Amino acid sequence: MKPRKSFVVFVAVFSILALGLVFIGAGLIDSPAVMKLRKLDNRRASDIKGMAMAVADFYKKNNALPQKVTEVTVGRFSLADPVTSISYPYRVVSEHMFALCATFATSNLKYGRETSFYVAGTYYQLHHDKGQTCFEFDALKKDAG
């Protein structure tokens, strides 16, 4: 007994749609390698957050910024990149402004998975592209209102 022509057409269209959805789904999910790079970038962002908060705390206690980031008390963050073990660049910008840099393997601009936090009363979001990105922070406490 031969299958009906309409059934064959239905199966063919359904198969094409199903295959198309598989390819679309595969494009939306990161590969394991990309997921690993994003995890490392999340670690870098977390380190920047920890260092920024520690530098602001140092400023609050000493009324001055540290000349080197190694002067701050290390908490649950690293002062060095998790892959290269090279220290994250730190520089004093002004009396109470400082910058911290990291080299990211991926961009979080498209995905909106940024690290956000407060430093001395100011809200920061760590948006970054692939490559080196520097973030400036103000350690001077802002008054509410």
Contact map, one row per residue, 1 for C-alpha under 8 A:
1110000000000000000000000000000000000000000000000000000000000000000000000000000000000000000000000000000000000000000000000000000000000000000000000
1111000000000000000000000000000000000000000000000000000000000000000000000000000000000000000000000000000000000000000000000000000000000000000000000
1111101100000000000000000000000000000000000000000000000000000000000000000000000000000000000000000000000000000000000000000000000000000000000000000
0111111100000000000000000000000000000000000000000000000000000000000000000000000000000000000000000000000000000000000000000000000000000000000000000
0011111110000000000000000000000000000000000000000000000000000000000000000000000000000000000000000000000000000000000000000000000000000000000000000
0001111111000000000000000000000000000000000000000000000000000000000000000000000000000000000000000000000000000000000000000000000000000000000000000
0011111111100000000000000000000000000000000000000000000000000000000000000000000000000000000000000000000000000000000000000000000000000000000000000
0011111111110000000000000000000000000000000000000000000000000000000000000000000000000000000000000000000000000000000000000000000000000000000000000
0000111111111000000000000000000000000000000000000000000000000000000000000000000000000000000000000000000000000000000000000000000000000000000000000
0000011111111100000000000000000000000000000000000000000000000000000000000000000000000000000000000000000000000000000000000000000000000000000000000
0000001111111110000000000000000000000000000000000000000000000000000000000000000000000000000000000000000000000000000000000000000000000000000000000
0000000111111111000000000000000000000000000000000000000000000000000000000000000000000000000000000000000000000000000000000000000000000000000000000
0000000011111111100000000000000000000000000000000000000000000000000000000000000000000000000000000000000000000000000000000000000000000000000000000
0000000001111111110000000000000000000000000000000000000000000000000000000000000000000000000000000000000000000000000000000000000000000000000000000
0000000000111111111000000000000000000000000000000000000000000000000000000000000000000000000000000000000000000000000000000000000000000000000000000
0000000000011111111100000000000000000000000000000000000000000000000000000000000000000000000000000000000000000000000000000000000000000000000000000
0000000000001111111110000000000000000000000000000000000000000000000000000000000000000000000000000000000000000000000000000000000000000000000000000
0000000000000111111111000000000000000000000000000000000000000000000000000000000000000000000000000000000000000000000000000000000000000000000000000
0000000000000011111111100000000000000000000000000000000000000000000000000000000000000000000000000000000000000000000000000000000000000000000000000
0000000000000001111111110000000000000000000000000000000000000000000000000000000000000000000000000000000000000000000000000000000000000000000000000
0000000000000000111111111000000000000000000000000000000000000000000000000000000000000000000000000000000000000000000000000000000000000000000000000
0000000000000000011111111100000000000000000000000000000000000000000000000000000000000000000000000000000000000000000000000000000000000000000000000
0000000000000000001111111110000000000000000000000000000000000000000000000000000000000000000000000000000000000000000000000000000000000000000000000
0000000000000000000111111111000000000000000000000000000000000000000000000000000000000000000000000000000000000000000000000000000000000000000000000
0000000000000000000011111111100000000000000000000000000000000000000000000000000000000000000000000000000000000000000000000000000000000000000000000
0000000000000000000001111111110000000000000000000000000000000000000000000000000000000000000000000000000000000000000000000000000000000000000000000
0000000000000000000000111111110000000000000000000000000000000000000000000000000000000000000000000000000000000000000000000000000000000000000000000
0000000000000000000000011111110000000000000000000000000000000000000000000000000000000000000000000000000000000000000000000000000000000000000000000
0000000000000000000000001111111000000000000000000000000000000000000000000000000000000000000000000000000000000000000000000000000000000000000000000
0000000000000000000000000111111111100000000000000000000000000000000000000000000000000000000000000000000000000000000000000000000000000000000000000
0000000000000000000000000000111111100000000000000000000000000000000000000000000000000000000000000000000000000000000000000000000000000000000000000
0000000000000000000000000000011111110000000000000000000000000000000000000000000000000000000000000000000000000000000000000000000000000000000000000
0000000000000000000000000000011111111000000000000000000000000000000000000000000000000000000000000000000000000000000000000000000000000000000000000
0000000000000000000000000000011111111100000000000000000000000000000000000000000000000000000000000000000000000000000000000000000000000000000000000
0000000000000000000000000000011111111110000000000000000000000000000000000000000000000000000000000000000000000000000000000000000000000000000000000
0000000000000000000000000000000111111111000000000000000000000000000000000000000000000000000000000000000000000000000000000000000000000000000000000
0000000000000000000000000000000011111111100000000000000000000000000000000000000000000000000000000000000011000000000000000000000000000000000000000
0000000000000000000000000000000001111111110000000000000000000000000000000000000000000000000000000000000011000000000000000000000000000000000000000
0000000000000000000000000000000000111111111000000000000000000000000000000000000000000000000000000000000000000000000000000000000000000000000000000
0000000000000000000000000000000000011111111100000000000000000000000000000000000001000000000000000000000010000000000000000000000000000000000000000
0000000000000000000000000000000000001111111110000000000000000000000000000000000000000000000000000000000111000000000000000000000000000000000000000
0000000000000000000000000000000000000111111111000000000000000000000000000000000000000000000000000000000000000000001000000000000000000000000000000
0000000000000000000000000000000000000011111111100000000000000000000000000000000001000000000000000000000000000000000000000000000000000000000000000
0000000000000000000000000000000000000001111111110000000000000000000000000000000011000000000000000000010100000000000000000000000000000000000000000
0000000000000000000000000000000000000000111111111000000000000000000000000000000000000000000000000000010000000000001000000000010000000000000000000
0000000000000000000000000000000000000000011111111100000000000000000000000000100000000000000000000000000000000000001000000000000000000000000000000
0000000000000000000000000000000000000000001111111110000000000000000000000000111000000000000000000000000000000000000000000000000000000000000000000
0000000000000000000000000000000000000000000111111111000000000000000000000000000000000000000000000001110000000000000000000000000000000000000000000
0000000000000000000000000000000000000000000011111111100000000000000000000000000000000000000000000000000000000000001010000000000000000000000000000
0000000000000000000000000000000000000000000001111111110000000000000000000011100000000000000000000000000000000000000000000000000000000000000000000
0000000000000000000000000000000000000000000000111111111000000000000010010100101000000000000000000000000000000000000000000000000000000000000000000
0000000000000000000000000000000000000000000000011111111100000000000000000000000000000000000000000001000000000000000000100000000000000000100000000
0000000000000000000000000000000000000000000000001111111110000000000000000000000000000000000000000000000000000000000000110000000000000000000000000
0000000000000000000000000000000000000000000000000111111111000000000000011110000000000000000000000000000000000000000000000000000000000000000000000
0000000000000000000000000000000000000000000000000011111111100000110010010000000000000000000000000000000000000000000000000000000000000000001000000
0000000000000000000000000000000000000000000000000001111111110000100000000000000000000000000000000000000000000000000000110000000000000000011100000
0000000000000000000000000000000000000000000000000000111111111000000000000000000000000000000000000000000000000000000000000000000000000000001000000
0000000000000000000000000000000000000000000000000000011111111111110000010000000000000000000000000000000000000000000000000000000000000000000000000
0000000000000000000000000000000000000000000000000000001111111111110000000000000000000000000000010000000000000000000000000000000000000000001100000
0000000000000000000000000000000000000000000000000000000111111111000000000000000000000000000000000000000000000000000000000000000000000000001100000
0000000000000000000000000000000000000000000000000000000011111110000000000000000000000000000000000000000000000000000000000000000000000000000000000
0000000000000000000000000000000000000000000000000000000001111111100000000000000000000000000000000000000000000000000000000000000000000000000000000
0000000000000000000000000000000000000000000000000000000001111111100000000000000000000000000000000000000000000000000000000000000000000000000000000
0000000000000000000000000000000000000000000000000000000001110111110000000000000000000000000000110000000000000000000000000000000000000000000000000
0000000000000000000000000000000000000000000000000000001101100111111000000000000000000000000100110100000000000000000000000000000000000000000000000
0000000000000000000000000000000000000000000000000000001001100001111110110000000000000000000000000000000000000000000000000000000000000000000000000
0000000000000000000000000000000000000000000000000000000000000000111110100000000000000000001100000000000000000000000000000000000000000000000000000
0000000000000000000000000000000000000000000000000000000000000000011111100000000000000000011000000000000000000000000000000000000000000000000000000
0000000000000000000000000000000000000000000000000010001000000000011111110000001000000000010000000000000000000000000000000000000000000000000000000
0000000000000000000000000000000000000000000000000000000000000000000111111000001000000000000000000000000000000000000000000000000000000000000000000
0000000000000000000000000000000000000000000000000000000000000000011111111000000000000000000000000000000000000000000000000000000000000000000000000
0000000000000000000000000000000000000000000000000010011001000000010011111100000000000000000000000000000000000000000000000000000000000000000000000
0000000000000000000000000000000000000000000000000000010000000000000001111110000000000000000000000000000000000000000000000000000000000000000000000
0000000000000000000000000000000000000000000000000010010000000000000000011111111000000000000000000000000000000000000000000000000000000000000000000
0000000000000000000000000000000000000000000000000100010000000000000000001111110000000000000000000000000000000000000000000000000000000000000000000
0000000000000000000000000000000000000000000000000100000000000000000000000111110000000000000000000000000000000000000000000000000000000000000000000
0000000000000000000000000000000000000000000001100110000000000000000000000111111000000000000000000000000000000000000000000000000000000000000000000
0000000000000000000000000000000000000000000000100000000000000000000000000111111111000000000000000000000000000000000000000000000000000000000000000
0000000000000000000000000000000000000000000000100010000000000000000011000100111110000011000000000000000000000000000000000000000000000000000000000
0000000000000000000000000000000000000000000000000000000000000000000000000000011111011111000000000000000000000000000000000000000000000000000000000
0000000000000000000000000000000000000000000100000000000000000000000000000000011111111111000000000000010000000000000000000000000000000000000000000
0000000000000000000000000000000000000001001100000000000000000000000000000000010111111000000000000000000000000000000000000000000000000000000000000
0000000000000000000000000000000000000000000000000000000000000000000000000000000011111000000000000000000000000000000000000000000000000000000000000
0000000000000000000000000000000000000000000000000000000000000000000000000000000111111100000000000000000000000000000000000000000000000000000000000
0000000000000000000000000000000000000000000000000000000000000000000000000000000111111110000000000000000000000000000000000000000000000000000000000
0000000000000000000000000000000000000000000000000000000000000000000000000000000110011111000000000000000000000000000000000000000000000000000000000
0000000000000000000000000000000000000000000000000000000000000000000000000000001110001111100000000000000000000000000000000000000000000000000000000
0000000000000000000000000000000000000000000000000000000000000000000000000000001110000111110000000001110000000000000000000000000000000000000000000
0000000000000000000000000000000000000000000000000000000000000000000000000000000000000011111000000001110000000000000000000000000000000000000000000
0000000000000000000000000000000000000000000000000000000000000000000110000000000000000001111100000111100000000000000000000000000000000000000000000
0000000000000000000000000000000000000000000000000000000000000000001100000000000000000000111110000111000000000000000000000000000000000000000000000
0000000000000000000000000000000000000000000000000000000000000000101000000000000000000000011111111110000000000000000000000000000000000000000000000
0000000000000000000000000000000000000000000000000000000000000000000000000000000000000000001111111110000000000000000000000000000000000000000000000
0000000000000000000000000000000000000000000000000000000000000000000000000000000000000000000111111100000000000000000000000000000000000000000000000
0000000000000000000000000000000000000000000000000000000000000001100000000000000000000000000111111000000000000000000000000000000000000000000000000
0000000000000000000000000000000000000000000000000000000000100001100000000000000000000000000111111100000000000000000000000000000000000000011100000
0000000000000000000000000000000000000000000000000000000000000000000000000000000000000000000111111110000000000000000000000000000000000001111100000
0000000000000000000000000000000000000000000000000000000000000000100000000000000000000000011111011111000000000000000000000000000000000001111000000
0000000000000000000000000000000000000000000000000000000000000000000000000000000000000000011110001111100000000000000000000000000000000111100000000
0000000000000000000000000000000000000000000000010001000000000000000000000000000000000001111000000111110000000000000000000000000000000111000000000
0000000000000000000000000000000000000000000000010000000000000000000000000000000000000001110000000011111000000000000000000000000000011110000000000
0000000000000000000000000000000000000000000110010000000000000000000000000000000010000001100000000001111100000000000000000000000000011100000000000
0000000000000000000000000000000000000000000000000000000000000000000000000000000000000000000000000000111110000000000000000000000001111000000000000
0000000000000000000000000000000000000000100100000000000000000000000000000000000000000000000000000000011111100000000000000000000111111000000000000
0000000000000000000000000000000000001101100000000000000000000000000000000000000000000000000000000000001111100000000000000000000001100000000000000
0000000000000000000000000000000000001100100000000000000000000000000000000000000000000000000000000000000111110000000000000000000011100000000000000
0000000000000000000000000000000000000000000000000000000000000000000000000000000000000000000000000000000111111100000000000000000111000000000000000
0000000000000000000000000000000000000000000000000000000000000000000000000000000000000000000000000000000001111111110000000000001110000000000000000
0000000000000000000000000000000000000000000000000000000000000000000000000000000000000000000000000000000000111111110000000000001110000000000000000
0000000000000000000000000000000000000000000000000000000000000000000000000000000000000000000000000000000000111111000000000000000000000000000000000
0000000000000000000000000000000000000000000000000000000000000000000000000000000000000000000000000000000000011111100000000000000000000000000000000
0000000000000000000000000000000000000000000000000000000000000000000000000000000000000000000000000000000000011111110000000000001000000000000000000
0000000000000000000000000000000000000000000000000000000000000000000000000000000000000000000000000000000000011011111000000000000000000000000000000
0000000000000000000000000000000000000000000000000000000000000000000000000000000000000000000000000000000000011001111100000000111100000000000000000
0000000000000000000000000000000000000000010011001000000000000000000000000000000000000000000000000000000000000000111110000000111000000000000000000
0000000000000000000000000000000000000000000000000000000000000000000000000000000000000000000000000000000000000000011111000011110000000000000000000
0000000000000000000000000000000000000000000000001000000000000000000000000000000000000000000000000000000000000000001111100011100000000000000000000
0000000000000000000000000000000000000000000000000000000000000000000000000000000000000000000000000000000000000000000111111111000000000000000000000
0000000000000000000000000000000000000000000000000001100100000000000000000000000000000000000000000000000000000000000011111111000000000000111000000
0000000000000000000000000000000000000000000000000000100100000000000000000000000000000000000000000000000000000000000001111100000000000000011111000
0000000000000000000000000000000000000000000000000000000000000000000000000000000000000000000000000000000000000000000001111110000000000000000011110
0000000000000000000000000000000000000000000000000000000000000000000000000000000000000000000000000000000000000000000001111111000000000000010001000
0000000000000000000000000000000000000000000000000000000000000000000000000000000000000000000000000000000000000000000111101111100000000000000000000
0000000000000000000000000000000000000000000000000000000000000000000000000000000000000000000000000000000000000000000111100111110000000000000000000
0000000000000000000000000000000000000000000000000000000000000000000000000000000000000000000000000000000000000000011110000011111000000000000000000
0000000000000000000000000000000000000000000010000000000000000000000000000000000000000000000000000000000000000000011100000001111100000010000000000
0000000000000000000000000000000000000000000000000000000000000000000000000000000000000000000000000000000000011001011000000000111110000000000000000
0000000000000000000000000000000000000000000000000000000000000000000000000000000000000000000000000000000100111000010000000000011111001000000000000
0000000000000000000000000000000000000000000000000000000000000000000000000000000000000000000000000000000101111000000000000000001111111000000000000
0000000000000000000000000000000000000000000000000000000000000000000000000000000000000000000000000000001111100000000000000000000111110000000000000
0000000000000000000000000000000000000000000000000000000000000000000000000000000000000000000000000000001111000000000000000000000011111000000000000
0000000000000000000000000000000000000000000000000000000000000000000000000000000000000000000000000000111100000000000000000000000011111100000000000
0000000000000000000000000000000000000000000000000000000000000000000000000000000000000000000000000000111100000000000000000000000110111110000000000
0000000000000000000000000000000000000000000000000000000000000000000000000000000000000000000000000011110000000000000000000000000000011111000000000
0000000000000000000000000000000000000000000000000000000000000000000000000000000000000000000000000011100000000000000000000000010000001111100000000
0000000000000000000000000000000000000000000000000000000000000000000000000000000000000000000000001111000000000000000000000000000000000111110000000
0000000000000000000000000000000000000000000000000001000000000000000000000000000000000000000000001110000000000000000000100000000000000011111000000
0000000000000000000000000000000000000000000000000000000100000000000000000000000000000000000000011100000000000000000000110100000000000001111100000
0000000000000000000000000000000000000000000000000000001110110000000000000000000000000000000000011100000000000000000000110000000000000000111110000
0000000000000000000000000000000000000000000000000000000100110000000000000000000000000000000000011000000000000000000000010000000000000000011111000
0000000000000000000000000000000000000000000000000000000000000000000000000000000000000000000000000000000000000000000000011000000000000000001111100
0000000000000000000000000000000000000000000000000000000000000000000000000000000000000000000000000000000000000000000000011100000000000000000111110
0000000000000000000000000000000000000000000000000000000000000000000000000000000000000000000000000000000000000000000000001000000000000000000011111
0000000000000000000000000000000000000000000000000000000000000000000000000000000000000000000000000000000000000000000000001000000000000000000001111
0000000000000000000000000000000000000000000000000000000000000000000000000000000000000000000000000000000000000000000000000000000000000000000000111
